[in-house]
Amino acid sequence: MPYHIEPHQIIDWTLYTLVIFSVLTWTLILFKLWQFSKNSYYNWRFNNAFWDAPDLATAKTLPKTVSRGPQARIANKGFTWLDDSQQSSGKHLKYRGAPSELLGQTLLNSMQQETRAMEAGLTLLASIGSTAPFVGLFGTVLGIMHAMHDITQSGSTSLDVVAGPIGDALVATAIGIAVAVPAVLAYNFLLRHVKQHRTDLENFVAGFIHIAFTSDTQDKE
């Protein structure tokens, strides 16, 4: 440890680091809860309006107030691909192949983008949950070392002299655990919702592909 840095300064930095971790944790939790609630509501509205439409042409022209959220953005990608593929008439390599597979790949890429947006921030929560206790333990160890050094210099080993500094040092570990627990719980909770969100998008993509080529077949007939 550099001699120009006092041990208590390092302990203070440890506590400041844990405070920053706590602020980041609760900011992410509140933001992700808002994001999930907003997207779930938008998906619910668009899903109902989309499947209540009589045909794809009507579904494509749904009002903008309804066409919001991840499912709406995926559907727009699908509509754009269908329009472009019809206009290209096989002139571009990216439209050559089984139409259902090409459309499926386009929708899959869009779905992955939406999933990554929902997963953003979860890695930070997991990192805070796993490292905060060790940061607190680091502060505790330094605090105990500092307390022992002061006790040795004072020459007194009474309980009043020993218990106070060591008890103060243990606060860092307690704070580290207090920061880690919400981060871990929130990570597990949000990860479960990400999986449900992805499943809903996969179901929508499968339904979109089916109805797109069912509509094409009926139009040709």
N, C-alpha and C positions, 0 to 999 in steps of 0.2 A: 504494500500500500504506500503511495507517495507520502512523504513526511509533511508536505505542505497542505495536505488535505486532512482535516479533522474527521475522526470516525463519526461524530454526530452529524456532520454534513452529509456523509454518504447515507446515513440512516434517513435523514430528511429527504434526500433525493429519492430514496426507495419509497417513502411514503407518498411523495409527489407523483412518482410513477404509478403507484397503485390508484391514486385519485384520478389520474388521466385515464387509466384502464377502466375505472368505474364509469367515468363520464362517457367514454366511447361505447361501453357496453350498453348503457341505458339509452344512449342516442340511437344506436343500431336497433335495439329492441323496439323502441317506439316507432322508428322509421319503417322497419320490416313489418310490424303489425299493421301500420297504416297502408303499406304497399300491398300486403296480402288481402286486407279487407277491401281495398279499392278494386284490385284485379278480380277478386271473387265476385264482387257486385257487377262489374262490367261484363265479365264472362257470363254471368247468370242472365243478364238482360239481353246480351247479344245472342246467346244460345237459344233462348226462347223465341226471339224475333226471327232468327235464321231458320229454325226448323218449323216455324209457323208459316213461313213464306210458301206460296204455291209452287214456285219454281226458282231456279238459280238466277234468272234474270231479275226477279223481284228481290231476291236475297242480296243481290249485288248492289241494288239501289236503296238499301235501307238508310234511314236518316242518320246523319252524323252523330246525333245525340245517343243513338243506340250502338253505332259502329265504333265502339271504343273498347280498349282492353286487348289482352294477348290473343284471344280467339279471333277478334275482329281483324287484327293485324295479320294473323296467319291466313284468314280467309281472303284478305286483300291480295296477299302474295299469290294465293291460288287463282283468284280471278285474273290477276295480271298475267300469270303464266298461261292460262287458257286463252286469253285474248292474243298474246304474242305468238303462241304456237299456231293458232289459226291463221294469223297474218303472215307468218313466215313460210308456211306451206312446205316445210322441210328444207328450206334454203340454208339453215344454220345447223351445225353439228349438235348444238346443245338441245335441239328439238328432235333429233333422230333417235329412235328407239321406241320401246313400249311406252305409250303416253302415260299409263297409270304409274309406271315406275319413275318416270321423269317428274311427273307432278308430285309423287310421293317424296322424292328426294328434295324437291323445292320446299315442300311443306315441312319436311323433317329439319332442314336447315333453319327455317324460320322458327320452328318449335324449340330447337336447341338454343337459339338466340334468346328467346323468351325465358327459357329455363335458366340460362346463365344469368340473366338479369335478376331472377328471383333468388338465385344462389349467392349473388353478390353480398359480401359482408359476413357470410357464415364462416368463412375461413378465419376471419379476424376474431369472431366470437370464440371459435374453437381454440385459437391460439391464446387468447386472454384466459380462457378457462383452464388451460393446461399450464400456463406459465405464471399466473398470478400467485398461486401458493408458494412457488419457489422464489419469486421475488420477495414475498413477505418473509419467507424463511431466511433469505439472504440478509434482510434487514435485521431479523431477530438475532442471527449469529453475530453480526457486527455489533449489535447493541449489547449482547452478553459479553463479548470480548472487551468492549469499551467499559462496561460496568465492572468486570473483573479487574481491569487495569486500575480503575479508580479506587476499587475496594482495596487492592494491594497497596496503592499509594497511601491510603488513609490508615492502613494498619488495623482496621476494625473488621471483625467477622460476625458481628451481631446480626440477628435476623432482620432488624429494622434497616440496617445498612445494606444488606444483600438483597432483600425481597423487593425493595422499591425499584432500583435500576433494572433488575431482571424482569420484573413485572412490566415495566415500561417497554422493554425490548420485545416481549412477547406480543405486544399490541400489533406489531408489523405482521406477524403470522396470522393473527385473527383478522386483520384487514384484508390480507391476501386471500384467505378463505372466503370472506364475505364478498369479495369481488368475483371470485371464481365460480361460486355456486350459481348466481343468476346467469352468468355467461354460459355455463354448461347446460343448465335447464332450458334456457332460451334456444341454444343451438339445437338440442334434441327436439324441442317443440317445433321450431321453424323447419328443420330438416324433414320432419314428418309431413308438414304442409307442402313443402317443395315436391315431395314424392306424389302426394295427392294431386297437386297442381299439374305435374307432368303427366300423370295418368289421365286426367281430364283432357289435356291437350292431345294426347295420343288418341283418345277416343274420338275427339272432334276431327282430327286429321283423317282417321280411318273412315269416318262418316262422310267427310267432304269428298274424298276420293271416290267412294262408292256412289254418292249422289251425282257427282260430276259426270261420270261415265255412264251411269244409268240414264241421265238426262240426254246425253249425246245419242245413246242407242234409241231412245224413244223419239227424239227429233228426227233421226234418219228414217225410222219407220213411218 
